[in-house]
Amino acid sequence: MSDLGHGTNQDMTRRPPGGSNIAPSDVGPVKHVWVRQEDGSRVPGLLWQWRRGEAGWEGLVVCPDTTRGGQAIMQGWLPAERLGPV
Protein backbone atom coordinates (compact mmCIF):
# COMPACT_ATOMS: atom_id res chain seq x y z
CA MET A 1 0.00 0.00 0.00
CA SER A 2 1.25 3.45 -0.69
CA ASP A 3 0.52 7.14 -1.11
CA LEU A 4 -0.79 8.16 2.28
CA GLY A 5 -2.23 11.46 1.02
CA HIS A 6 -5.65 12.80 1.88
CA GLY A 7 -8.88 12.71 -0.11
CA THR A 8 -11.44 15.49 -0.11
CA ASN A 9 -14.95 15.62 1.28
CA GLN A 10 -16.19 15.87 -2.30
CA ASP A 11 -14.50 12.55 -3.08
CA MET A 12 -16.54 10.89 -0.33
CA THR A 13 -19.88 12.03 -1.75
CA ARG A 14 -19.63 10.13 -5.04
CA ARG A 15 -20.00 6.37 -5.61
CA PRO A 16 -16.96 4.65 -7.08
CA PRO A 17 -17.82 3.13 -10.48
CA GLY A 18 -17.76 -0.69 -10.82
CA GLY A 19 -15.52 -3.07 -8.92
CA SER A 20 -16.78 -2.23 -5.44
CA ASN A 21 -20.27 -2.46 -3.97
CA ILE A 22 -19.35 -0.11 -1.14
CA ALA A 23 -20.83 3.35 -1.57
CA PRO A 24 -19.35 6.40 0.17
CA SER A 25 -22.72 6.82 1.90
CA ASP A 26 -22.06 3.39 3.49
CA VAL A 27 -18.83 4.69 5.01
CA GLY A 28 -19.57 6.49 8.19
CA PRO A 29 -17.13 6.90 9.68
CA VAL A 30 -15.57 3.45 9.12
CA LYS A 31 -16.77 0.42 7.11
CA HIS A 32 -15.58 -3.19 7.40
CA VAL A 33 -14.35 -4.56 4.05
CA TRP A 34 -12.55 -7.52 2.54
CA VAL A 35 -9.22 -6.58 0.97
CA ARG A 36 -8.08 -8.82 -1.90
CA GLN A 37 -4.35 -9.46 -1.70
CA GLU A 38 -2.06 -9.85 -4.73
CA ASP A 39 -2.13 -13.67 -4.31
CA GLY A 40 -5.96 -13.66 -4.44
CA SER A 41 -6.49 -14.26 -0.72
CA ARG A 42 -8.63 -11.91 1.37
CA VAL A 43 -7.96 -10.17 4.67
CA PRO A 44 -10.34 -8.04 6.75
CA GLY A 45 -9.88 -4.30 6.60
CA LEU A 46 -11.36 -0.98 7.63
CA LEU A 47 -12.32 1.55 4.93
CA TRP A 48 -11.93 5.16 6.07
CA GLN A 49 -12.70 7.18 2.95
CA TRP A 50 -12.82 7.31 -0.87
CA ARG A 51 -10.91 9.49 -3.30
CA ARG A 52 -10.63 9.76 -7.06
CA GLY A 53 -7.07 8.74 -8.03
CA GLU A 54 -5.27 8.93 -11.36
CA ALA A 55 -6.30 5.36 -12.23
CA GLY A 56 -9.85 5.55 -10.77
CA TRP A 57 -11.48 5.27 -7.36
CA GLU A 58 -9.36 4.35 -4.34
CA GLY A 59 -10.22 3.62 -0.73
CA LEU A 60 -8.10 4.49 2.30
CA VAL A 61 -7.82 1.15 4.10
CA VAL A 62 -6.20 -0.27 7.22
CA CYS A 63 -5.59 -4.05 7.20
CA PRO A 64 -3.20 -6.72 8.54
CA ASP A 65 0.25 -6.79 6.95
CA THR A 66 0.44 -10.38 5.69
CA THR A 67 4.13 -9.98 4.87
CA ARG A 68 4.74 -9.79 8.63
CA GLY A 69 2.50 -12.70 9.58
CA GLY A 70 -0.43 -10.41 10.33
CA GLN A 71 1.34 -9.07 13.42
CA ALA A 72 1.45 -5.52 12.03
CA ILE A 73 -0.98 -3.32 10.13
CA MET A 74 -0.74 -1.45 6.86
CA GLN A 75 -2.53 1.74 5.87
CA GLY A 76 -2.81 3.08 2.33
CA TRP A 77 -4.88 3.82 -0.74
CA LEU A 78 -6.07 0.75 -2.67
CA PRO A 79 -7.98 0.53 -5.97
CA ALA A 80 -11.74 0.06 -5.48
CA GLU A 81 -11.69 -3.28 -7.34
CA ARG A 82 -9.56 -4.76 -4.50
CA LEU A 83 -12.24 -3.93 -1.89
CA GLY A 84 -15.44 -5.83 -1.21
CA PRO A 85 -18.27 -5.78 1.29
CA VAL A 86 -18.24 -7.97 4.38
Secondary structure, 3 states (H helix, E strand, C coil): CECCCCCCHHHHCCCCCCCCCCCHHHCCCCEEEEEECCCCCEEEEEEEEEEEECCEEEEEEEEECHHHCCCCEEEEEEEHHHEEEC
